[in-house]
Amino acid sequence: MANALVSIQILPKTKNNEDIIPYVDRAISVIQASGVNYRVGPLETTMEGELANLLDIVKQMNEEMIAYGSPNVISQVKIYYNPAGASMDKLTEKYDG
């Protein structure tokens, strides 16, 4: 059972002020490759899983931005941690139509 939700908004700097969307797509591909449950939102992506694993994915995302050509990265991260269990569906079920 997952014990954490981690939301991340990744803001890579680009070399020549290029569009950051290809970089963000690349960061999301790191999440996809990890196999964790996730939801992409308009301003951030939320992942569900074990806290240590999710934090490792955040690290990998930042490293991928540098490897892709970004000179530096700002990541805004939110963490919900509950050893008894954490679920995106449980937190949002009353709003889902």
N, CA, C and O atoms as a GROMACS GRO file, in nm:
protein
  388
    1MET      N    1   0.084  -0.119   0.000
    1MET     CA    2   0.000   0.000   0.000
    1MET      C    3   0.088   0.125   0.000
    1MET      O    4   0.189   0.131   0.071
    2ALA      N    5   0.049   0.221  -0.079
    2ALA     CA    6   0.122   0.348  -0.085
    2ALA      C    7   0.112   0.421   0.048
    2ALA      O    8   0.010   0.415   0.116
    3ASN      N    9   0.219   0.490   0.083
    3ASN     CA   10   0.216   0.570   0.206
    3ASN      C   11   0.236   0.719   0.181
    3ASN      O   12   0.243   0.798   0.276
    4ALA      N   13   0.244   0.758   0.054
    4ALA     CA   14   0.269   0.900   0.026
    4ALA      C   15   0.214   0.941  -0.110
    4ALA      O   16   0.202   0.862  -0.203
    5LEU      N   17   0.182   1.069  -0.116
    5LEU     CA   18   0.154   1.137  -0.242
    5LEU      C   19   0.257   1.247  -0.254
    5LEU      O   20   0.281   1.321  -0.158
    6VAL      N   21   0.319   1.259  -0.369
    6VAL     CA   22   0.415   1.365  -0.394
    6VAL      C   23   0.374   1.436  -0.523
    6VAL      O   24   0.363   1.374  -0.628
    7SER      N   25   0.351   1.566  -0.511
    7SER     CA   26   0.320   1.647  -0.629
    7SER      C   27   0.442   1.729  -0.664
    7SER      O   28   0.510   1.782  -0.576
    8ILE      N   29   0.470   1.739  -0.793
    8ILE     CA   30   0.586   1.815  -0.838
    8ILE      C   31   0.550   1.904  -0.956
    8ILE      O   32   0.481   1.863  -1.049
    9GLN      N   33   0.598   2.025  -0.948
    9GLN     CA   34   0.597   2.117  -1.062
    9GLN      C   35   0.744   2.142  -1.091
    9GLN      O   36   0.816   2.198  -1.008
   10ILE      N   37   0.788   2.101  -1.208
   10ILE     CA   38   0.929   2.115  -1.243
   10ILE      C   39   0.944   2.229  -1.342
   10ILE      O   40   0.874   2.235  -1.443
   11LEU      N   41   1.036   2.319  -1.313
   11LEU     CA   42   1.057   2.439  -1.394
   11LEU      C   43   1.203   2.445  -1.438
   11LEU      O   44   1.286   2.509  -1.373
   12PRO      N   45   1.236   2.378  -1.548
   12PRO     CA   46   1.373   2.380  -1.596
   12PRO      C   47   1.404   2.511  -1.667
   12PRO      O   48   1.322   2.564  -1.741
   13LYS      N   49   1.524   2.560  -1.645
   13LYS     CA   50   1.570   2.676  -1.723
   13LYS      C   51   1.614   2.621  -1.858
   13LYS      O   52   1.671   2.512  -1.866
   14THR      N   53   1.587   2.696  -1.963
   14THR     CA   54   1.630   2.653  -2.096
   14THR      C   55   1.743   2.742  -2.143
   14THR      O   56   1.755   2.857  -2.100
   15LYS      N   57   1.826   2.689  -2.230
   15LYS     CA   58   1.947   2.760  -2.273
   15LYS      C   59   1.916   2.894  -2.339
   15LYS      O   60   1.978   2.996  -2.306
   16ASN      N   61   1.822   2.894  -2.431
   16ASN     CA   62   1.793   3.016  -2.508
   16ASN      C   63   1.647   3.057  -2.496
   16ASN      O   64   1.586   3.101  -2.593
   17ASN      N   65   1.591   3.041  -2.376
   17ASN     CA   66   1.450   3.072  -2.352
   17ASN      C   67   1.355   2.995  -2.443
   17ASN      O   68   1.252   3.048  -2.485
   18GLU      N   69   1.392   2.870  -2.474
   18GLU     CA   70   1.302   2.786  -2.553
   18GLU      C   71   1.180   2.750  -2.469
   18GLU      O   72   1.178   2.770  -2.347
   19ASP      N   73   1.080   2.697  -2.534
   19ASP     CA   74   0.960   2.646  -2.468
   19ASP      C   75   1.001   2.535  -2.373
   19ASP      O   76   1.081   2.448  -2.409
   20ILE      N   77   0.947   2.535  -2.251
   20ILE     CA   78   0.986   2.432  -2.154
   20ILE      C   79   0.902   2.305  -2.167
   20ILE      O   80   0.934   2.204  -2.104
   21ILE      N   81   0.795   2.307  -2.246
   21ILE     CA   82   0.706   2.191  -2.255
   21ILE      C   83   0.780   2.063  -2.296
   21ILE      O   84   0.752   1.958  -2.237
   22PRO      N   85   0.871   2.064  -2.392
   22PRO     CA   86   0.944   1.940  -2.422
   22PRO      C   87   1.025   1.889  -2.301
   22PRO      O   88   1.041   1.768  -2.283
   23TYR      N   89   1.074   1.980  -2.220
   23TYR     CA   90   1.146   1.941  -2.099
   23TYR      C   91   1.049   1.878  -1.998
   23TYR      O   92   1.080   1.775  -1.938
   24VAL      N   93   0.934   1.941  -1.981
   24VAL     CA   94   0.834   1.887  -1.888
   24VAL      C   95   0.787   1.750  -1.935
   24VAL      O   96   0.771   1.659  -1.854
   25ASP      N   97   0.766   1.734  -2.065
   25ASP     CA   98   0.729   1.603  -2.119
   25ASP      C   99   0.835   1.499  -2.086
   25ASP      O  100   0.803   1.385  -2.052
   26ARG      N  101   0.959   1.539  -2.096
   26ARG     CA  102   1.072   1.448  -2.063
   26ARG      C  103   1.069   1.412  -1.914
   26ARG      O  104   1.093   1.297  -1.878
   27ALA      N  105   1.041   1.509  -1.829
   27ALA     CA  106   1.032   1.483  -1.685
   27ALA      C  107   0.917   1.386  -1.656
   27ALA      O  108   0.932   1.295  -1.574
   28ILE      N  109   0.804   1.405  -1.721
   28ILE     CA  110   0.690   1.315  -1.701
   28ILE      C  111   0.724   1.175  -1.750
   28ILE      O  112   0.676   1.077  -1.694
   29SER      N  113   0.806   1.164  -1.854
   29SER     CA  114   0.846   1.031  -1.902
   29SER      C  115   0.927   0.955  -1.795
   29SER      O  116   0.924   0.832  -1.792
   30VAL      N  117   0.997   1.027  -1.710
   30VAL     CA  118   1.068   0.962  -1.599
   30VAL      C  119   0.967   0.899  -1.504
   30VAL      O  120   0.987   0.786  -1.457
   31ILE      N  121   0.859   0.971  -1.476
   31ILE     CA  122   0.754   0.917  -1.390
   31ILE      C  123   0.690   0.795  -1.456
   31ILE      O  124   0.671   0.692  -1.392
   32GLN      N  125   0.658   0.807  -1.584
   32GLN     CA  126   0.595   0.696  -1.657
   32GLN      C  127   0.683   0.571  -1.651
   32GLN      O  128   0.632   0.461  -1.630
   33ALA      N  129   0.813   0.587  -1.670
   33ALA     CA  130   0.905   0.474  -1.670
   33ALA      C  131   0.917   0.409  -1.532
   33ALA      O  132   0.954   0.292  -1.522
   34SER      N  133   0.886   0.484  -1.428
   34SER     CA  134   0.899   0.431  -1.291
   34SER      C  135   0.790   0.330  -1.257
   34SER      O  136   0.810   0.244  -1.172
   35GLY      N  137   0.676   0.339  -1.324
   35GLY     CA  138   0.567   0.247  -1.298
   35GLY      C  139   0.475   0.287  -1.184
   35GLY      O  140   0.380   0.214  -1.154
   36VAL      N  141   0.499   0.401  -1.118
   36VAL     CA  142   0.411   0.443  -1.008
   36VAL      C  143   0.280   0.499  -1.065
   36VAL      O  144   0.274   0.542  -1.180
   37ASN      N  145   0.178   0.496  -0.983
   37ASN     CA  146   0.051   0.558  -1.017
   37ASN      C  147   0.070   0.710  -1.015
   37ASN      O  148   0.132   0.762  -0.922
   38TYR      N  149   0.019   0.780  -1.116
   38TYR     CA  150   0.036   0.926  -1.122
   38TYR      C  151  -0.078   0.989  -1.198
   38TYR      O  152  -0.149   0.923  -1.274
   39ARG      N  153  -0.094   1.119  -1.176
   39ARG     CA  154  -0.191   1.200  -1.251
   39ARG      C  155  -0.124   1.330  -1.291
   39ARG      O  156  -0.065   1.399  -1.208
   40VAL      N  157  -0.132   1.362  -1.418
   40VAL     CA  158  -0.081   1.488  -1.469
   40VAL      C  159  -0.192   1.591  -1.458
   40VAL      O  160  -0.302   1.570  -1.508
   41GLY      N  161  -0.163   1.703  -1.393
   41GLY     CA  162  -0.256   1.814  -1.383
   41GLY      C  163  -0.205   1.929  -1.466
   41GLY      O  164  -0.096   1.921  -1.522
   42PRO      N  165  -0.280   2.036  -1.475
   42PRO     CA  166  -0.238   2.149  -1.557
   42PRO      C  167  -0.114   2.221  -1.504
   42PRO      O  168  -0.041   2.283  -1.582
   43LEU      N  169  -0.089   2.215  -1.373
   43LEU     CA  170   0.024   2.288  -1.316
   43LEU      C  171   0.123   2.200  -1.240
   43LEU      O  172   0.232   2.245  -1.205
   44GLU      N  173   0.085   2.074  -1.214
   44GLU     CA  174   0.174   1.984  -1.142
   44GLU      C  175   0.131   1.841  -1.169
   44GLU      O  176   0.020   1.816  -1.216
   45THR      N  177   0.220   1.749  -1.138
   45THR     CA  178   0.190   1.607  -1.150
   45THR      C  179   0.199   1.544  -1.012
   45THR      O  180   0.292   1.572  -0.936
   46THR      N  181   0.101   1.460  -0.979
   46THR     CA  182   0.099   1.392  -0.849
   46THR      C  183   0.127   1.244  -0.869
   46THR      O  184   0.071   1.178  -0.956
   47MET      N  185   0.218   1.194  -0.784
   47MET     CA  186   0.255   1.053  -0.784
   47MET      C  187   0.209   0.989  -0.654
   47MET      O  188   0.198   1.057  -0.552
   48GLU      N  189   0.182   0.859  -0.659
   48GLU     CA  190   0.138   0.784  -0.542
   48GLU      C  191   0.231   0.664  -0.524
   48GLU      O  192   0.257   0.590  -0.619
   49GLY      N  193   0.281   0.644  -0.402
   49GLY     CA  194   0.368   0.530  -0.379
   49GLY      C  195   0.436   0.539  -0.244
   49GLY      O  196   0.387   0.604  -0.152
   50GLU      N  197   0.550   0.472  -0.234
   50GLU     CA  198   0.631   0.476  -0.113
   50GLU      C  199   0.716   0.603  -0.116
   50GLU      O  200   0.776   0.635  -0.218
   51LEU      N  201   0.720   0.676  -0.004
   51LEU     CA  202   0.786   0.806   0.000
   51LEU      C  203   0.929   0.802  -0.052
   51LEU      O  204   0.967   0.886  -0.134
   52ALA      N  205   1.008   0.707  -0.006
   52ALA     CA  206   1.149   0.701  -0.048
   52ALA      C  207   1.160   0.685  -0.200
   52ALA      O  208   1.244   0.749  -0.263
   53ASN      N  209   1.076   0.601  -0.258
   53ASN     CA  210   1.077   0.580  -0.402
   53ASN      C  211   1.036   0.707  -0.477
   53ASN      O  212   1.096   0.743  -0.578
   54LEU      N  213   0.932   0.774  -0.427
   54LEU     CA  214   0.885   0.895  -0.494
   54LEU      C  215   0.991   1.005  -0.489
   54LEU      O  216   1.009   1.078  -0.587
   55LEU      N  217   1.061   1.017  -0.378
   55LEU     CA  218   1.168   1.117  -0.369
   55LEU      C  219   1.283   1.083  -0.463
   55LEU      O  220   1.348   1.173  -0.517
   56ASP      N  221   1.308   0.955  -0.483
   56ASP     CA  222   1.410   0.914  -0.579
   56ASP      C  223   1.368   0.952  -0.721
   56ASP      O  224   1.452   0.992  -0.802
   57ILE      N  225   1.240   0.939  -0.752
   57ILE     CA  226   1.189   0.979  -0.884
   57ILE      C  227   1.207   1.129  -0.904
   57ILE      O  228   1.244   1.173  -1.012
   58VAL      N  229   1.180   1.209  -0.800
   58VAL     CA  230   1.201   1.354  -0.808
   58VAL      C  231   1.348   1.382  -0.841
   58VAL      O  232   1.378   1.467  -0.925
   59LYS      N  233   1.437   1.312  -0.775
   59LYS     CA  234   1.581   1.328  -0.803
   59LYS      C  235   1.612   1.293  -0.948
   59LYS      O  236   1.683   1.367  -1.017
   60GLN      N  237   1.558   1.181  -0.995
   60GLN     CA  238   1.581   1.139  -1.133
   60GLN      C  239   1.527   1.241  -1.233
   60GLN      O  240   1.588   1.265  -1.337
   61MET      N  241   1.412   1.300  -1.202
   61MET     CA  242   1.353   1.401  -1.290
   61MET      C  243   1.446   1.521  -1.303
   61MET      O  244   1.469   1.572  -1.413
   62ASN      N  245   1.500   1.566  -1.191
   62ASN     CA  246   1.592   1.680  -1.194
   62ASN      C  247   1.719   1.646  -1.271
   62ASN      O  248   1.768   1.728  -1.349
   63GLU      N  249   1.772   1.527  -1.249
   63GLU     CA  250   1.891   1.484  -1.322
   63GLU      C  251   1.865   1.474  -1.471
   63GLU      O  252   1.952   1.507  -1.552
   64GLU      N  253   1.745   1.430  -1.508
   64GLU     CA  254   1.709   1.420  -1.651
   64GLU      C  255   1.703   1.557  -1.716
   64GLU      O  256   1.739   1.572  -1.832
   65MET      N  257   1.656   1.658  -1.642
   65MET     CA  258   1.651   1.793  -1.697
   65MET      C  259   1.792   1.843  -1.730
   65MET      O  260   1.813   1.906  -1.833
   66ILE      N  261   1.887   1.816  -1.643
   66ILE     CA  262   2.025   1.856  -1.668
   66ILE      C  263   2.081   1.779  -1.788
   66ILE      O  264   2.145   1.837  -1.875
   67ALA      N  265   2.056   1.648  -1.791
   67ALA     CA  266   2.105   1.566  -1.903
   67ALA      C  267   2.043   1.610  -2.035
   67ALA      O  268   2.106   1.596  -2.140
   68TYR      N  269   1.921   1.663  -2.031
   68TYR     CA  270   1.850   1.707  -2.151
   68TYR      C  271   1.896   1.845  -2.197
   68TYR      O  272   1.860   1.889  -2.306
   69GLY      N  273   1.976   1.913  -2.114
   69GLY     CA  274   2.034   2.040  -2.156
   69GLY      C  275   1.999   2.160  -2.071
   69GLY      O  276   2.046   2.270  -2.099
   70SER      N  277   1.918   2.141  -1.969
   70SER     CA  278   1.885   2.254  -1.882
   70SER      C  279   2.004   2.284  -1.790
   70SER      O  280   2.058   2.192  -1.729
   71PRO      N  281   2.045   2.411  -1.779
   71PRO     CA  282   2.157   2.443  -1.690
   71PRO      C  283   2.120   2.435  -1.543
   71PRO      O  284   2.208   2.413  -1.459
   72ASN      N  285   1.991   2.453  -1.509
   72ASN     CA  286   1.946   2.439  -1.371
   72ASN      C  287   1.795   2.419  -1.369
   72ASN      O  288   1.726   2.441  -1.469
   73VAL      N  289   1.745   2.376  -1.253
   73VAL     CA  290   1.605   2.338  -1.241
   73VAL      C  291   1.550   2.386  -1.107
   73VAL      O  292   1.617   2.378  -1.005
   74ILE      N  293   1.427   2.436  -1.109
   74ILE     CA  294   1.352   2.460  -0.986
   74ILE      C  295   1.241   2.356  -0.981
   74ILE      O  296   1.166   2.339  -1.077
   75SER      N  297   1.231   2.287  -0.867
   75SER     CA  298   1.123   2.191  -0.848
   75SER      C  299   1.044   2.230  -0.724
   75SER      O  300   1.099   2.243  -0.615
   76GLN      N  301   0.916   2.250  -0.743
   76GLN     CA  302   0.827   2.276  -0.630
   76GLN      C  303   0.758   2.145  -0.597
   76GLN      O  304   0.688   2.086  -0.680
   77VAL      N  305   0.778   2.099  -0.473
   77VAL     CA  306   0.732   1.967  -0.432
   77VAL      C  307   0.639   1.978  -0.312
   77VAL      O  308   0.665   2.053  -0.217
   78LYS      N  309   0.530   1.903  -0.317
   78LYS     CA  310   0.437   1.892  -0.204
   78LYS      C  311   0.432   1.744  -0.165
   78LYS      O  312   0.429   1.656  -0.252
   79ILE      N  313   0.432   1.717  -0.035
   79ILE     CA  314   0.432   1.580   0.013
   79ILE      C  315   0.318   1.559   0.111
   79ILE      O  316   0.301   1.636   0.206
   80TYR      N  317   0.242   1.454   0.088
   80TYR     CA  318   0.144   1.406   0.185
   80TYR      C  319   0.192   1.268   0.226
   80TYR      O  320   0.205   1.179   0.143
   81TYR      N  321   0.220   1.251   0.356
   81TYR     CA  322   0.273   1.125   0.406
   81TYR      C  323   0.181   1.071   0.514
   81TYR      O  324   0.148   1.141   0.609
   82ASN      N  325   0.141   0.946   0.499
   82ASN     CA  326   0.055   0.880   0.597
   82ASN      C  327   0.094   0.733   0.601
   82ASN      O  328   0.060   0.657   0.510
   83PRO      N  329   0.165   0.691   0.706
   83PRO     CA  330   0.207   0.550   0.714
   83PRO      C  331   0.092   0.451   0.705
   83PRO      O  332   0.112   0.336   0.666
   84ALA      N  333  -0.029   0.493   0.742
   84ALA     CA  334  -0.146   0.405   0.734
   84ALA      C  335  -0.199   0.391   0.591
   84ALA      O  336  -0.281   0.303   0.564
   85GLY      N  337  -0.152   0.476   0.499
   85GLY     CA  338  -0.194   0.466   0.360
   85GLY      C  339  -0.229   0.602   0.301
   85GLY      O  340  -0.286   0.688   0.368
   86ALA      N  341  -0.195   0.617   0.175
   86ALA     CA  342  -0.222   0.742   0.102
   86ALA      C  343  -0.274   0.705  -0.036
   86ALA      O  344  -0.219   0.618  -0.104
   87SER      N  345  -0.381   0.772  -0.077
   87SER     CA  346  -0.442   0.741  -0.206
   87SER      C  347  -0.499   0.868  -0.269
   87SER      O  348  -0.573   0.943  -0.205
   88MET      N  349  -0.463   0.891  -0.395
   88MET     CA  350  -0.521   1.004  -0.467
   88MET      C  351  -0.672   0.987  -0.477
   88MET      O  352  -0.748   1.081  -0.455
   89ASP      N  353  -0.716   0.866  -0.510
   89ASP     CA  354  -0.858   0.841  -0.527
   89ASP      C  355  -0.934   0.869  -0.398
   89ASP      O  356  -1.042   0.929  -0.401
   90LYS      N  357  -0.880   0.827  -0.285
   90LYS     CA  358  -0.948   0.847  -0.157
   90LYS      C  359  -0.960   0.996  -0.125
   90LYS      O  360  -1.064   1.040  -0.075
   91LEU      N  361  -0.856   1.072  -0.154
   91LEU     CA  362  -0.859   1.214  -0.122
   91LEU      C  363  -0.951   1.294  -0.215
   91LEU      O  364  -0.998   1.401  -0.177
   92THR      N  365  -0.977   1.244  -0.334
   92THR     CA  366  -1.055   1.321  -0.430
   92THR      C  367  -1.190   1.259  -0.464
   92THR      O  368  -1.264   1.316  -0.544
   93GLU      N  369  -1.223   1.145  -0.407
   93GLU     CA  370  -1.343   1.071  -0.449
   93GLU      C  371  -1.472   1.153  -0.440
   93GLU      O  372  -1.561   1.137  -0.524
   94LYS      N  373  -1.484   1.239  -0.341
   94LYS     CA  374  -1.609   1.315  -0.330
   94LYS      C  375  -1.623   1.422  -0.438
   94LYS      O  376  -1.731   1.477  -0.457
   95TYR      N  377  -1.513   1.452  -0.509
   95TYR     CA  378  -1.517   1.553  -0.615
   95TYR      C  379  -1.526   1.492  -0.755
   95TYR      O  380  -1.562   1.560  -0.851
   96ASP      N  381  -1.496   1.363  -0.766
   96ASP     CA  382  -1.500   1.297  -0.896
   96ASP      C  383  -1.644   1.268  -0.933
   96ASP      O  384  -1.721   1.214  -0.854
   97GLY      N  385  -1.679   1.306  -1.056
   97GLY     CA  386  -1.818   1.293  -1.098
   97GLY      C  387  -1.848   1.169  -1.172
   97GLY      O  388  -1.963   1.148  -1.212
   0.00000   0.00000   0.00000
